[in-house]
Amino acid sequence: MAAAVDATDDDGGNVGPLVALPSLHAMFPAAGAGYLAKALRENSYNADTVVMRMLDEVNADESATEGGAPSPCRAELTREQTLVHEGVETLRAGLAPFASDPDFDPEATPSLFSDMSLILSESGERVPVHRVVLAARSDLMRERLASTAETTTQSDAGSIVEGSNEACNVELDSSVTARGLRHALTLVYTGRVKVPQEDVPELSAAALALGLKASQKILTHLDAQEAHTLTRLHHPEAAASPNAGSNGAAAEEEDEAAAVVDMGTTFEDDDQDYGSGFGLFVNNPLFSDVSLRLSDERSFAGHRILLSAGNPFFAAILRPTLGMVGGLGEGAIDLPEQADEANETMLTLLTSINTGSANYTDLLMADVQIQTGLLAISGYFQQASLTKQVETTPILAPLTLTGPSLSRSP
């Protein structure tokens, strides 16, 4: 097991942190990246020693009695997951109004920043959506929309008038209903949806048409419900528990469970599944509709819906424009001098905005100067989740390390 870590080690088993940490994290996914970083530093970056230490801790953690205090490595993982969850919840909440039906939610703004429509074949109704969101949440839609999109460069970002990009509109087949599509889009934009049991088949049809990863989960639920219904209908004696008494206590419990299901069924993507697709569009010109320009002429491709949903600073700039193309000066935002940080610092900020959290390995690899820059830029742009991550993330390596295998790349 150690061989996978010390492929570039010296005779003492020491390796560079850039090599060791990702390998260790892959070997011990149940341990927090921050805890592994501390273990590397405490053991002079000797990967072999860290592997043996982690094996002992993981074994102790697995054999611990239920209800006991978590091991240090598991406590660190829980802390990391909590911070990530808080950031992802902010993103979910920010995107929710773009999926809501104005008839039900007065705060809904589904057409704001939209650059295409989904067309219901039965009624011809056009539902405004956002290519970057569909592409982030569905491999099928990403391939389809990318093949029809004219590559949008940063210089002409923002030239698309909301909802008018006819070439990218998608007509859905007749199995997709307006109600099913509304449920499916809630799942697309927020990563969770609660629907009445009778609406699940319509949700399933829409989710399949959009190529959502949750489609299989929804189908599995439908199959289980159908099997349960058929069993109760044709074999009521088999549906009852063999341990049920004459008072039918078990049957009553089943009826109560069924009543809970009838109140609504919730489908939810975990934080990783929800946020990972948006990470593909960090500084990606595909579907970009705004350029973020620095004073030194560098620029980054952005997407107005993600910037405004995931960050209050950009929301204050973008929301008042109400999608008017001229409101941004040819689709560009000139950033203040405070943003003139290293490229990796800006990319970390944009990753946090797009996905709800920064990559912990990237933060751990950052030196003192970069972490200081991250704190400054996250504070200026009011990205609270990134500030919390940086403040609680230990620095894996000092600015300079002795030995050729431990030298940081310039």
C-alpha positions in Angstrom: 0.0 0.0 0.0 2.9 2.4 0.8 4.3 1.9 -2.7 1.4 3.9 -4.2 2.4 6.9 -2.1 6.2 6.9 -2.3 6.8 6.5 -6.0 9.1 9.5 -5.9 10.5 9.0 -2.4 14.1 9.2 -1.3 15.7 6.4 0.7 14.0 7.6 3.8 10.5 7.4 2.4 10.1 11.2 2.2 8.0 12.6 -0.7 6.9 15.9 -1.9 3.5 16.9 -0.5 2.2 17.5 -4.0 2.6 13.8 -4.6 1.8 12.4 -1.1 -1.4 14.1 -0.2 -3.6 13.1 -3.2 -2.3 9.5 -2.9 -3.0 9.4 0.8 -6.4 10.9 0.3 -7.2 8.2 -2.3 -6.1 5.5 0.1 -7.9 6.9 3.1 -11.1 8.6 1.8 -12.6 8.4 5.3 -9.9 10.7 6.7 -10.1 14.5 6.2 -7.6 16.0 3.8 -6.6 18.5 6.5 -5.9 15.7 9.0 -3.7 13.9 6.4 -1.8 17.1 5.8 -1.1 17.5 9.5 0.0 13.9 9.7 2.4 14.4 6.8 3.9 17.6 8.3 4.2 16.0 11.8 6.0 13.0 10.4 8.5 15.0 8.3 6.6 14.1 5.1 7.5 10.5 5.5 4.6 8.8 3.6 5.4 5.3 4.9 5.1 6.5 8.5 1.8 8.3 7.8 0.4 5.1 6.1 1.1 3.0 9.1 -0.3 5.7 11.4 -3.5 5.9 9.4 -4.0 2.2 9.2 -3.8 2.1 13.0 -6.3 4.9 13.3 -8.7 3.6 10.7 -8.7 0.2 12.4 -9.3 1.8 15.8 -12.1 3.9 14.4 -13.9 0.9 12.8 -13.7 -1.1 16.0 -14.8 1.7 18.3 -18.0 1.2 20.1 -21.1 2.9 18.8 -21.7 6.3 20.4 -18.1 6.8 21.3 -16.0 9.8 20.5 -15.0 10.0 16.8 -11.4 9.5 15.9 -9.3 12.6 15.1 -9.3 11.7 11.4 -13.1 11.2 11.3 -13.7 14.4 13.2 -11.6 16.4 10.6 -13.6 14.8 7.8 -16.8 15.8 9.4 -15.6 19.3 9.8 -14.6 19.5 6.1 -18.0 18.0 5.0 -19.9 20.5 7.2 -18.2 23.5 5.6 -18.7 22.1 2.1 -22.4 21.4 2.9 -22.9 25.0 4.1 -21.5 26.4 0.9 -23.5 24.0 -1.3 -26.7 24.9 0.5 -26.0 28.6 -0.4 -25.7 27.6 -4.0 -28.9 25.6 -3.9 -30.8 28.5 -2.4 -29.3 30.9 -4.9 -30.4 28.8 -7.9 -33.9 28.0 -6.5 -35.7 31.1 -7.8 -34.5 30.3 -11.4 -36.4 27.1 -11.3 -39.6 28.2 -9.6 -42.9 28.8 -11.2 -43.9 32.5 -11.0 -47.5 31.3 -10.4 -46.4 29.7 -7.1 -43.4 31.9 -6.1 -43.5 35.7 -6.4 -39.7 35.7 -6.0 -39.2 33.5 -9.1 -37.1 34.8 -11.9 -36.8 31.9 -14.3 -36.3 34.0 -17.4 -33.5 36.1 -15.9 -30.2 35.3 -17.7 -31.9 32.5 -19.7 -30.4 31.7 -23.0 -32.6 28.9 -24.3 -36.0 27.3 -23.9 -37.4 23.8 -23.4 -40.5 23.4 -25.5 -43.4 21.2 -24.5 -44.5 19.4 -27.7 -48.1 19.0 -26.6 -48.9 22.7 -25.8 -46.0 24.4 -27.5 -45.2 26.2 -24.2 -41.7 27.5 -23.9 -39.9 27.2 -20.5 -36.9 29.5 -20.1 -33.8 27.7 -18.8 -30.0 28.2 -18.7 -27.7 26.1 -20.8 -24.9 26.1 -18.3 -27.1 24.7 -15.6 -28.6 22.0 -17.8 -25.1 21.1 -19.1 -23.7 21.0 -15.6 -26.4 18.7 -14.3 -26.8 16.4 -17.3 -24.1 14.7 -19.5 -26.8 14.2 -22.2 -27.7 17.9 -22.3 -24.1 19.0 -22.2 -23.2 17.0 -25.3 -26.4 18.1 -27.1 -26.0 21.8 -26.3 -22.3 21.9 -26.9 -22.7 20.4 -30.3 -25.2 23.1 -31.3 -23.5 26.0 -29.6 -21.5 28.6 -31.4 -18.4 28.9 -29.2 -18.9 32.0 -27.1 -15.7 33.9 -26.6 -15.0 36.3 -23.8 -15.1 39.2 -26.2 -18.6 38.6 -27.3 -20.0 37.2 -24.0 -23.3 38.8 -23.1 -24.5 39.2 -26.7 -27.3 36.7 -26.3 -30.7 38.2 -25.5 -32.5 36.3 -22.8 -34.5 33.4 -24.1 -33.9 34.3 -27.7 -31.2 31.7 -28.7 -33.5 29.7 -31.0 -30.8 27.4 -32.3 -30.3 26.0 -28.8 -34.0 25.4 -27.9 -34.9 21.8 -27.3 -38.3 20.3 -28.0 -39.2 17.6 -25.5 -41.2 14.5 -26.5 -44.9 14.2 -25.8 -44.3 12.1 -22.6 -43.1 15.2 -20.8 -45.9 17.2 -19.1 -45.7 20.8 -17.7 -46.0 19.5 -14.2 -43.4 16.9 -14.6 -41.0 19.4 -16.2 -41.5 21.8 -13.3 -40.6 19.1 -10.8 -37.6 18.0 -12.9 -36.2 21.6 -13.2 -36.5 22.0 -9.5 -34.3 18.9 -9.2 -31.9 20.3 -11.8 -31.5 23.7 -10.2 -31.5 22.8 -6.5 -30.6 19.2 -6.4 -33.7 18.2 -4.5 -37.4 18.0 -5.1 -40.4 16.8 -3.1 -43.4 15.7 -5.1 -46.7 14.1 -4.4 -46.6 10.3 -5.0 -49.0 10.6 -8.0 -46.6 13.0 -9.7 -43.5 10.7 -9.6 -44.3 9.1 -13.0 -44.4 12.5 -14.6 -41.2 13.5 -12.9 -39.6 10.3 -14.1 -40.5 11.0 -17.7 -39.1 14.5 -17.6 -35.9 13.4 -15.8 -35.3 10.8 -18.4 -35.9 13.3 -21.2 -33.3 15.6 -19.7 -30.8 12.8 -19.0 -30.6 13.5 -15.2 -28.5 11.2 -13.1 -31.3 10.9 -10.7 -33.5 9.2 -13.3 -32.4 5.7 -12.1 -33.1 6.5 -8.5 -36.6 7.7 -9.5 -37.2 4.6 -11.6 -36.1 2.4 -8.8 -38.6 4.1 -6.5 -41.4 3.6 -9.0 -40.6 -0.1 -9.4 -40.6 -0.5 -5.6 -43.9 1.3 -5.3 -45.5 -0.7 -8.1 -44.3 -4.0 -6.6 -45.7 -3.0 -3.2 -49.0 -2.0 -4.7 -49.4 -5.2 -6.7 -48.5 -7.3 -3.6 -51.1 -5.6 -1.5 -53.7 -5.8 -4.3 -53.3 -9.4 -5.3 -51.7 -11.0 -2.2 -52.9 -9.1 0.9 -52.0 -12.0 3.1 -48.4 -11.9 1.9 -48.2 -8.2 2.5 -49.1 -8.7 6.2 -46.3 -9.5 8.6 -46.3 -13.1 9.8 -45.7 -11.7 13.3 -48.8 -9.5 13.2 -51.3 -10.1 16.0 -55.1 -10.2 15.8 -55.2 -6.5 16.3 -53.4 -6.0 12.9 -50.7 -3.8 14.4 -48.3 -4.6 11.6 -50.9 -3.7 8.9 -51.6 -0.4 10.7 -47.9 0.4 10.7 -47.8 -0.2 6.9 -50.8 2.0 6.4 -49.1 4.7 8.4 -45.9 4.4 6.3 -48.0 4.6 3.1 -49.6 7.8 4.4 -46.2 9.3 4.9 -45.3 8.5 1.3 -48.5 10.0 0.0 -47.6 13.3 1.7 -44.7 13.6 -0.7 -41.6 11.8 -1.9 -38.2 13.5 -1.8 -35.4 13.0 -4.2 -32.1 14.6 -3.4 -28.6 14.6 -4.9 -25.7 14.6 -2.4 -23.4 17.7 -2.2 -20.7 16.1 -4.4 -23.1 15.0 -7.2 -24.8 18.4 -7.1 -21.8 20.7 -7.2 -19.3 18.7 -9.3 -20.9 19.5 -12.7 -20.8 23.2 -12.1 -17.0 22.9 -11.5 -16.6 22.1 -15.2 -17.6 25.7 -16.1 -15.0 27.5 -13.9 -13.4 30.0 -16.4 -14.9 28.0 -19.2 -16.0 30.0 -22.3 -18.6 27.5 -23.2 -22.0 29.2 -22.6 -20.2 32.1 -21.0 -22.2 35.3 -21.0 -20.0 37.6 -19.0 -16.2 38.4 -18.8 -14.5 39.3 -15.6 -11.7 41.7 -16.4 -8.8 42.7 -14.2 -6.8 45.9 -14.4 -3.8 44.1 -15.8 -5.9 42.9 -18.8 -6.4 39.4 -17.6 -9.9 38.1 -17.8 -12.0 35.1 -16.8 -15.0 33.6 -18.4 -18.1 33.6 -16.2 -21.8 32.7 -16.2 -24.2 35.3 -14.8 -26.6 32.8 -13.3 -23.8 31.0 -11.3 -22.1 34.2 -10.3 -25.3 35.8 -9.0 -26.6 32.6 -7.4 -23.4 31.7 -5.6 -22.0 35.1 -4.5 -23.6 38.2 -3.0 -21.1 40.6 -4.5 -21.9 39.6 -8.1 -25.6 39.3 -7.3 -25.6 42.9 -6.4 -24.0 43.8 -9.7 -25.9 41.4 -12.0 -29.4 41.2 -10.6 -30.3 44.9 -11.1 -29.5 44.6 -14.8 -32.5 42.2 -15.2 -30.7 40.6 -18.1 -30.4 43.7 -20.2 -27.3 43.2 -22.5 -26.2 46.9 -22.3 -26.2 46.9 -18.6 -22.7 45.4 -18.3 -20.8 47.2 -21.0 -20.6 44.5 -23.7 -21.0 41.7 -21.2 -18.0 42.5 -19.0 -17.4 43.4 -15.4 -14.3 45.4 -14.6 -13.0 44.1 -11.3 -11.3 46.4 -8.7 -7.6 46.3 -8.1 -8.2 44.2 -5.0 -8.9 41.3 -7.3 -5.4 41.5 -9.0 -4.2 38.3 -7.3 -2.5 35.3 -8.8 -4.5 33.3 -11.4 -4.8 30.4 -9.0 -6.3 32.6 -6.3 -9.0 33.9 -8.7 -9.7 30.4 -10.0 -10.2 29.2 -6.4 -12.6 32.0 -5.7 -14.6 31.1 -8.9 -14.6 27.4 -8.0 -16.0 28.3 -4.6 -18.8 30.4 -6.3 -19.6 27.8 -8.9 -19.6 24.7 -6.8 -20.2 26.0 -3.2 -16.7 25.1 -2.0 -13.1 25.2 -2.9 -11.0 22.1 -3.4 -9.4 21.2 -0.1 -6.3 19.7 -1.7 -5.8 23.0 -3.6 -6.1 25.0 -0.3 -3.7 22.6 1.5 -1.1 23.1 -1.3 -1.3 26.8 -1.0 1.6 28.6 0.7 1.3 31.4 3.2 1.3 34.1 0.5 -1.5 32.4 -1.5 -3.6 31.7 1.6 -3.3 35.4 2.6 -4.4 36.4 -0.8 -7.3 34.0 -0.6 -8.5 35.5 2.7 -8.2 39.0 1.2 -10.1 38.2 -2.0 -12.8 36.1 -0.3 -13.4 38.8 2.2 -13.7 41.5 -0.5 -16.1 39.5 -2.6 -18.0 38.4 0.4 -17.5 34.7 -0.2 -18.1 33.5 3.3 -17.8 29.8 2.6 -14.3 30.2 1.2 -13.2 32.4 4.1 -14.2 29.7 6.5 -12.4 27.0 4.5 -9.2 29.0 4.3 -9.3 30.1 8.0 -9.6 26.5 9.2 -7.3 24.8 6.7 -3.7 24.1 7.8 -0.8 24.9 5.5 0.7 21.6 4.3 4.1 22.9 3.4 6.2 26.0 4.3 7.4 28.4 1.6 10.7 26.5 1.2 11.5 22.9 2.0 14.8 21.2 2.2 15.7 18.3 -0.2 15.0 18.1 -3.9 11.9 15.9 -3.5 10.3 18.4 -1.2 10.9 21.6 -3.2 7.8 23.4 -4.3 7.4 24.1 -8.0 8.0 27.8 -8.8 
